[in-house]
């Protein structure tokens, strides 16, 4: 044994489990009177918020909930959702945030598979929750949230959330996790085939990725954070914990409304927000009469899909500084970032936007990132053209999939997390996604990146939204099929117009051979559901 180890075993003095629960205790102690919550007419400071979290923990404890029990929540972006991110793990329980857009069958599966003992649900979802509960032989205790900003719907339960909190002690002595590997939350993937998989997060990973968000974005103390990102998605990318650690203000928004986003930015001097490219696109496409200049620094973190360069440029012209990140449910949300270099400031707006559309380099809190052959795990050259799959490893990778050892082993094969995203790596080491492994189009033996084609489509003045998928073809095997939503006033745009525009910017074999106009199906986080579009393309 080394002299540096002899008699120096870790103890309770110098080795404590990392947990984001420590953030709210410190913030309430140091910044107790600072604003924590803005939700409609509701205003609470950090001392009040901390007490409500402890009440929730105490009330759950009083109902027999403890370590390893699952507490599910079906909540939009409201204060109760923030409280659940602390109150539930304060007693060692595991928070399962349900996707509020899901149907009853999916919710029934998740409640049963995750063995939920308690369900906290907003009245907006009373119909789907009632149907979901009817499919359970052993339904959980249901707590009804009556949000004044909604003011509609029927009670799902006689047990009201505010009354439930009154069962709890505001000075409740909550418990630190015994082990940082202990589960803190359960997030189900939005599986496109079969049942979704339950991704398990631990306290250590949640703590580290929360800090990674702050480091990556250089967030100072007391940010004003607008909740445009669904808080159920990867636990809001860990920002419930990040913003709390920085004694920031959580500004809540029940549903995405572009005009209200701009109003809240002005009214509360919002400094930060997150979301999918669709949120940014909605802001850009507001009528000029609805836009007002943003007169203070605002930063937006975008992920969920590669944002078209044109959208990035247009948002920055509005006065919102874009940071592009990338991640997935299995890694607590974002874990790579397009780190900016000062010399890029001299580039044109269009060139800056192209650079920002790359997925970038790893967070300081992710230990490994590579682009490699999916079979051999041999890294591809950093030449900007060689295609490979993105692989990750580190402390912010999930524990694994709940009750699914086979899927966990497959995801971790070769000692890396397989993401299923195809990318190239540039000479500067920056990663750029070209497609999902399942989305790449192979036409006449040539690989076509749907993202590259979509980026061109977004430059067309008539295009509001675009998605490209493979359409089966007898001669070529597959050809690109474009699905497009047109901007108001451009309804006379024809298929030939779009194809001709693409011809000016793309090689001939990459041109869409088919163009379909209409609304695009999306998930609750704004991702376009390409698997549905593939089905449509096959049926054409």
N, C-alpha and C positions, 0 to 999 in steps of 0.2 A: 504494500500500500504506500502511496506517495505521502511525503511529509505534509502535503497540502490537504490530505484527506484524514490523517490520523487525529482522532478525537474531535473531528469537525463535522459530525453528521448533521444533516438538516434538522431543525427543530421548529417549534411553533413561534420562536422568536424571529427566525430568518427565512422561513419557507411556508408561505400561505398560498392557498389556491387562488389563482387568478379568476376574477368574476366581475362582470359589469355591474353587479349589485353594489359594489363599492362606490360607484360613481354617484348614485343618488344620495347616499349617506353623506358624502363629502360636500356635494353641492348644496344640500339642505342646511348643512352646518355652516358653510362659509357664505353662501349667497341666499339664505332663507327668504329674504324679502324681495328678491329679484323676480321678475315675471317668468313664469314657467309655461302657462297655458293661455292661449287665446282661441276661443271657439264661440263664434257669434257674440252673444252678450256675456259669456262666461269669461272671467279673469281669475286666475289663481297664481299664487307665488310658489316658490319651491318648498317652503315649509309645509304649506297646505297640501301640495301634491305628494310629498313624502308621507305625510300622515294618511292620506287616502290609500296609498300603496300598502302601508302597514295595516290599515283597516281591512283591505282586501285579503292580505295574507292571513290575518287573524281570523276573519270570517270563514275563509276556506278551511283553515286549521280546525276551527270549531265545528265544522261539518264533517270532520274526519278525513280531510284530504292531507296527504303528506308526501314524503319522498317517493319519487318514481310514479306518482299518479299523474294522469293526463287531464289538463283543463283546456278544453277547446273554446275558442271564441269565434263568433261570426259577427264581426264588427267592421264598419267603415273607418275612415280616419277621424276618430273622435277621442276625447280625453280618456275614456275607459280603456281604449286600446293601449295607450301609453302606460296606464296604471297596471294593466295585465302583464306588461313586459317586465315589471319589477315585482308586483305582488305575488304572482304565481311562483316564480323560482325562489322567492324568499322563504318558502316552506319546503323547498326541494322538489316541488312539482314541476311538470314539464308543460310548457305552453304550446298548444297546437292552434295556429292561426289559420282559419279556413278561408279559402277563396270565396269572396262574396258573390261571384258570378256563377258558381257551380249549381248544378241541378240537384234535386233531392237524392237521386240514386247515388251520386258521387259523395254527397255529404254523409249519407247512411253508411257507405263503405268506410269512410275515414273515421267516423265516430266509433264504429265497431272495430276496425283494424287497430286504431290507436288506443282503444279501451278507455275512452273519455269517461271520467267520473262526474264532471261538471261541464255544462255548456252555457257560456255567457253570450247572449245574442241580441242584436238590435231589432226593433219592431219592423223595420223596413223589410225584413226577411221572414216575417211570421208565416207566410204561406208555405214557402219551401222548407222551412224548419219543421213545421208541423208534419208535412209529408215525410220528411226524412226520419223524424222520430217514430212515425208509425211503422217504419220498417225495422225497428230495433226491438228485440225481446227483452233487453235490459237497458232502458233509456237512462241517460245521466240526469243529475239534478240540473234544472234549467233556471237561469237567472235572466230576467227581462230588462233590457236597457231602453228607457224612454228618453231619447235624445231630444231636447227642446228645439234643436235646429231641424229636426225632421217633423215632429209634431203630428205624425199620421200613423197608420197601421194599428194592428190589434196586439194586445199583450200576448206573449207566447207562454207566459208563466205568471202565477200569482205572486211569485217572489221577485220584487223589484230590486234593481241593482243598488239604488241609493239606500233602500231599507236594508239590503244585505250588508252594505258597508257599515251601517250603524250597529250591526252585530259584532263588529270588530273593534279592537283596541288600537287607537292612533299611536300608542307607544309600544306596540307589540314588539317583543324581542325576537326578531327574525333570525334565521340560521344561515350562516355562511356555508357554502357547499363543502362537504368533507373532502372532496376530490375535484380538481378542476376538470377532470375527464367526465364528470357527472353531466347528464343530459340537461340542457336548459330549454330546448325547444324542438318541435317536430314540424317540419314543413313538407307538404306533399307536392311532388312534381306534377306539372300539368301534362300528364301522359296522354299521347295522342292515340295509342292503341293499348288495350288492356287496362288493368287497374293502375292508378298512380302509385309511385313509390314514396315511402315515408323517409325523408332525409332527417337525420338526427344531428343536432348541433350540441356542442359541449360548452361549458362556461369559459374555458381557456380560449377557444376559437372565437367566441362572441366578444370577449374582452379584447383580443388582439386585433380583430377586424374593425372593431369600433375605433381603436387607436389608429389603425391604418387609414381609415377614412379621414381622420383629422390631419394626419401627416401628409397625405396625398393632396388634400385640398388646402393645406395651410390655414385651417380654420382657427381664428383667434377666439378668445373668450367671448361669451354672450352673443353668438350668432342668432339671427332671427330666421328660423327654418320653416318654410312653407311645405305642408304635407300634400304634395301633388302625387308622389309615389304611393301606391297602395301599401299600407303598413303590414298587410298580411303577406306580402311578397318578400321572402327571405328575411322576415322580421324587419321589413323596411330598410333592407340592406344594412342592418345594424345601426341605423341612425337614431332610433329611439334611445339607444345607449350613448352614442357619440354626442348628440346634442345635449343630453343630460350631463355628461361628463364636463362639458364646456359651459355649464350653467346658461344654456341658450334658452330661447323662447320657442315653443312648439306652436305654430299657427296651423290650425286644423281646417281641412277642406273635405267635406263628405264625398263629393264627387267632382271630377275634373270639369271645370267650366272655364274656357279660355278668358272670357271677359272678367270673371270673378278673380282669376289668378292675377291679372294685371291690377285690378282694384285693390286686392290684398297686398300686393307688392308695394303699391304707392302708400296705402293707408298705414301699414305697419312697418314700413322700411325693411321689407324682407331682404335678407342678404344671401340666402342659399335655398335652392330647391333641386329636386331630382325627378327623373322620369324617363320614359321611353321617347324615341324620336317623334312619335305621334303627338305627344304633348307640345313639343317645340313647334311642330308643323302647324298645330292648331293656333298657336300664338301668331305665327308668321302670316297665316291666312285670315286673320281677323280683318274686317274692312278698315281702311285707313281712318274712318270716322270714329272707330271704337278704340283706336290706339292712342296712347299718350306717351310722350317721351319718358323714359326711365332716367331719373336725375340722380341716382345714387348707385354705387357698385352692387351688382347682382351676379351671382355665380350659379350656373346650372350644371349639374352632373348628369350626363346622359348615358344610357346603356339599354340593353334589351334587344337591340338590333344595330347594325352599322348605320349611323345616320348619314343620309346623303350629304355630300359636300355643300350642295346648294342650300339645304336647310340650315346647316351650321353657319354658313356665311350670312344668311338672312337674319338669324337670331342674334348674331353678334352685332349686326347693323342696328338692331333694336336697343342695344345697350346691355345685353346679357352675355357674360363671358362663359364659354362652353368648356367643360372638361369632359373628355370622353373616357369612359371606363368600360371594363368587360368582366363578366363573371357568369356564374350560374348558381342554381339553388344549392348544388353540392359543395360550394365553397363560400357560403354565407353572403352571397351577393357579389359585389365588385371586388376583384383582386388584381386586375391589371389596369394601367392608366397610361394615356398618351401624355407623358411628361413633356412639358413645354420648354423649349430652349430660346433664350433671348434673341439669338441671331435670326430666328424664324419671324420675328416681328417685322423684319424688313420685306418679307414676301408680300405679294398681292393678297387681297382678301380671298380670292379663289384658291390660291396656292396654300394659304394658311388653313383654309377649310379642308383641303385634301389631306394635309398632314394630320389635322385633328380627327379625321375619320378613321385613323389607324387605332388599333386596340392597345398598342404601346408595349410597355415593360411591366414587370411584376411590381406589386405593392411591396414596401419594405417588410411587410408582415407575411408575405408568401415566400417560401424558401426556394421553390423550384418552378421554372417555366421553360418549356421547350416545344419546338415544332419538329415532329419526327414522323418517320414511316409508321403507320398504325400497326403493321405486322411485326417489324423488326425492332422498333423503337430507336432506330438509327436517326440522329438529328439530320435535318435537311440543310443544305448550304444556305448561308445568309445572302442570297442573291436576289431576293424580291420576286422570284419566279417559281422556284421549286415548291411544290405543294406538299403539305404534311398535316397531320392532326396535332392540335394543341394538347399538351399534357402538363399536369400540375402536380406538385407535392408540397406539403408543409403543414403548419399548425392550424391553418384555416381551411383545411379540407375536412369534410364531414366525418363523424364517427363511422357512418355507414347507413345502409337502408334497414328500416325497421322490419324485423321478421323475414328478411330476405337475404340470407347469407350468399346465395348463388349470385344474385345481382351485385352485391357488394364485392365479391371476389372478381367478377367480370370487370367492374368499374376500376378496380385497383390492380388489375393484371400487370405484371412486370414492374410493380413498385411505383407506378404513377397513376394519377386519376385520368381516365380517358374522357375527354370532353365531348367528342363527336363533332367538333368544329374544325374545318379545314382552313389552313392559313399559309401565308408565306412569311419569311423573316427577312427583313431588309438588312443592308450592310451595317446600319447603326444598331442592329439588334431589336428594332421595333417589330412587333408582330402585327400583321394585317389579315383579318379574316376574309376569306374568299367565299366561303359557303359552309352550310351544315353538311356533314358527311352524306346525309340522306337527301340533300337538296341539289347537289352538284349535277349539272346536266352533261351527259356524254352524248355528243352528236357527231356521228361519223368518226368515232374514235377520238374526238377532240373534247377536252374539258371546257365547259362554259360556266363561269361564275355568275350565278343569278344576281349577286350583289353588284357586280360590275354593270350588268344590263340595267338593273334598277336605278343605279346612280345616274345613268344617262337619261332614263325616262323622267326622273325628277327634275331634270334641267328643262324639259319641255314646258312652255308657259301655260299649257292647259291642264297639266297633271297635278292633282292634289295628292293622291296616294298611288303607289304602284307596287306590285309584287310579280315576280316571275317564277314559274315552275316548269318542270319538264312535261311535255305532251308526247305520248307514244307516237312514233312515226315508222311506217313500214320500210322506208328507204334509209333514213338516217338513224334509226333506233329511237332517238328522242330529239325534239326541237323545242326552243324556248316559246312559252306561251305567257303573254303579259296580261295581267288583270289590272285595270286602271279605274280609279275614281277621278272624275273630271271636276275642275273648279266651276263654280257658278259663273254662268255667262259664256262657257266654252263647250256647251252641250253639242255643238255641231261638229266637233272634232271627229275625224274618221280614222279607221284603222290604217288606211294608206298614209295619212298624215303622220301618224306616230312612227310607222315603219321607215318612212323617208327620213324623218328626223334622226332616228337611230343609225341609219345608213351613213349619215355624215360624221358619226362619232365612233362607230364600231366596225370590226371586221365582219365581212359578209356572213360567215358561219355563226356569228353570235346574234344576228338580228332576230327579233321575235317573228315567228312565222304566223302567229295568231295573236289578236288583241281582243280582249273582252272588256266591255265597259260596265261599271256598276259598283255597288258598295262592297268593301272587302271584309270578310269575317275576321274578328279579332278576339284575343283572349282579354281577360280583365285587366292585364297589365299593358295592353296596347300592342301586343305582338300579333302580327298577321298570321292567321292559321293556315299555313301553306298546305297542310295535309288535306284540308277541305278543298282547296283550290286544285290540288293534284287530282282529286276525285272528279272535280268538275271538268278539268282538262281531258281526263281519260274518256269522259262521257260525251265530249263534243263530237 
